[in-house]
């Protein structure tokens, strides 16, 4: 009868020991690069995915850089490290721009149909949230452009972050211009809001 109680106790003790030995030590994330690496956007993303990314990226902006030895890429000299830092910040702002645009698009009304009339008030509220996110995106884009220009002071020191170097090149050559995209969206949104606001007033009269 004693063996019936001893066996479960032995299993419990062995599991506890195994957990202590093999479970990796946990620590709080501290550096900009660590929060930056939390970024992940699945092919079929939800609002929660976008908001999670925005939160991680905003935290990354507030965090300190990791020591040069712990940088995402190897930096051979001080100027290369300076360009690395500026490009990384530029990319964080770029991703914030992108995720806010994606979030705005989910609340924007891309097509106006006659059967939308009963939902005019709700659509106006949705458009207001879309506008807020477009405006956030525009502010972040301005910061991305600023940090791209800051990185240009060290353009002779190429950094092995090909995706950020490519984004900086496309920004410089005008292939990537979120300002033009966002301003167009804001103008379209303004017209939609006027239309649906008018429908809401008609329903109350």
C-alpha positions in Angstrom: 0.0 0.0 0.0 2.9 2.3 0.8 4.2 1.9 -2.8 1.0 3.4 -4.1 1.8 6.7 -2.4 5.5 6.6 -2.9 5.4 6.3 -6.7 3.4 9.6 -7.3 5.6 11.4 -4.8 8.8 10.2 -6.6 7.4 11.3 -10.0 6.6 14.7 -8.6 10.1 15.1 -7.1 11.8 14.0 -10.3 9.7 16.4 -12.4 10.6 19.3 -10.1 14.3 18.5 -10.3 14.1 18.2 -14.1 12.4 21.5 -14.4 15.1 23.2 -12.3 17.9 21.7 -14.3 16.7 22.0 -17.8 14.4 25.1 -17.8 16.3 28.1 -19.2 16.7 31.1 -16.9 14.2 33.8 -17.6 14.9 37.5 -17.6 13.1 40.7 -18.5 13.7 42.1 -22.0 15.8 45.2 -21.8 17.3 46.3 -25.1 15.9 47.9 -28.2 17.0 44.9 -30.4 15.2 42.5 -28.1 11.8 44.2 -28.4 12.4 44.8 -32.2 12.9 41.0 -32.6 9.4 40.4 -31.1 7.9 41.9 -34.3 5.9 39.3 -36.3 3.1 39.8 -38.7 1.4 36.7 -40.1 0.0 36.5 -43.6 -3.6 36.6 -42.2 -3.3 39.2 -39.5 -5.9 40.5 -37.1 -6.3 43.8 -35.2 -4.7 42.1 -32.2 -1.6 41.2 -34.3 -1.2 44.8 -35.4 -1.8 46.3 -31.9 0.7 43.8 -30.4 3.3 44.8 -32.9 2.7 48.5 -32.3 3.2 48.0 -28.6 6.4 46.1 -29.1 7.8 48.7 -31.5 6.9 51.6 -29.2 8.6 49.9 -26.3 11.6 49.3 -28.6 11.9 53.1 -29.2 12.0 53.8 -25.5 14.6 51.1 -24.8 18.4 51.5 -24.9 20.5 49.9 -27.6 22.3 46.7 -26.7 26.1 46.9 -26.4 27.9 46.9 -29.8 28.9 43.2 -29.3 25.2 42.3 -29.0 24.1 44.3 -32.1 22.0 42.5 -34.7 24.8 42.6 -37.1 28.6 42.8 -36.8 29.8 46.4 -36.9 33.5 46.8 -37.8 34.0 50.4 -36.7 32.3 53.2 -34.8 30.8 54.9 -37.9 29.3 51.7 -39.1 27.8 51.2 -35.6 26.3 54.7 -35.8 24.8 54.0 -39.2 23.4 50.7 -37.8 21.7 52.5 -34.9 20.1 55.1 -37.1 18.9 52.5 -39.7 17.4 50.4 -37.0 15.5 53.3 -35.5 14.4 54.2 -39.1 13.1 50.7 -39.6 11.2 50.7 -36.3 9.4 53.9 -37.4 8.8 52.5 -40.8 7.2 49.4 -39.3 5.1 51.6 -37.0 3.9 53.5 -40.1 3.1 50.3 -41.9 1.2 48.7 -39.0 -0.9 51.9 -38.4 -1.8 52.1 -42.1 -2.8 48.4 -42.0 -4.9 49.0 -38.9 -6.5 52.2 -40.4 -7.4 50.2 -43.6 -9.4 47.7 -41.5 -11.6 50.5 -40.2 -11.8 52.5 -43.4 -14.8 52.2 -45.7 -13.3 51.4 -49.1 -16.6 51.2 -51.0 -19.9 53.1 -50.4 -23.0 51.1 -51.1 -26.7 52.1 -50.8 -27.3 49.4 -48.2 -24.7 51.1 -45.8 -27.3 53.8 -45.0 -28.7 52.2 -41.8 -25.2 51.9 -40.4 -24.1 55.5 -41.1 -23.4 56.4 -37.5 -21.3 53.3 -36.8 -19.4 53.9 -40.1 -18.6 57.5 -39.0 -17.1 56.2 -35.8 -15.1 53.6 -37.7 -13.8 56.3 -40.0 -12.7 58.4 -37.1 -10.6 55.6 -35.8 -9.2 55.0 -39.3 -8.3 58.7 -39.4 -6.5 58.5 -36.1 -4.4 55.7 -37.3 -3.6 57.3 -40.6 -2.4 60.4 -38.7 -0.3 58.3 -36.4 1.2 56.6 -39.4 2.0 60.0 -41.0 3.8 61.2 -37.8 5.8 57.9 -37.7 6.7 58.2 -41.4 8.1 61.7 -40.8 10.3 60.2 -38.1 11.4 57.4 -40.4 12.4 60.0 -43.0 14.3 62.0 -40.4 16.3 58.9 -39.2 17.0 57.9 -42.8 18.5 61.3 -43.4 20.5 60.9 -40.2 21.9 57.6 -41.4 22.9 59.2 -44.7 25.7 61.0 -42.8 27.4 57.6 -42.6 26.3 56.2 -46.0 29.9 55.1 -46.8 29.6 52.6 -44.0 27.3 49.9 -45.4 25.5 47.9 -42.8 24.6 44.2 -43.3 20.9 44.9 -42.7 19.9 44.5 -46.3 16.2 45.1 -45.7 16.8 48.4 -44.0 19.4 49.5 -46.6 16.9 48.6 -49.3 14.1 50.6 -47.6 16.5 53.6 -47.2 17.4 53.4 -50.9 13.7 53.2 -52.0 12.9 56.2 -49.7 15.7 58.2 -51.3 14.6 57.4 -54.8 10.9 58.1 -54.2 9.8 54.5 -54.7 8.6 54.3 -51.2 6.6 57.4 -50.0 4.0 56.7 -47.4 3.3 60.4 -47.1 1.7 60.5 -50.5 -0.3 57.3 -49.8 -1.5 58.5 -46.4 -2.5 62.0 -47.5 -4.5 60.5 -50.3 -6.3 58.2 -47.9 -7.0 61.1 -45.5 -8.5 63.1 -48.3 -10.7 60.2 -49.4 -11.7 59.6 -45.8 -12.8 63.2 -45.4 -15.2 62.9 -48.3 -16.6 59.6 -47.0 -17.1 61.1 -43.5 -19.1 64.0 -45.0 -21.2 61.6 -47.0 -22.1 59.3 -44.1 -22.5 62.2 -41.6 -25.1 63.6 -44.0 -26.9 60.2 -44.0 -26.9 60.2 -40.2 -28.5 63.6 -40.1 -31.2 62.6 -42.6 -32.1 59.7 -40.4 -32.7 61.9 -37.4 -34.7 64.5 -39.3 
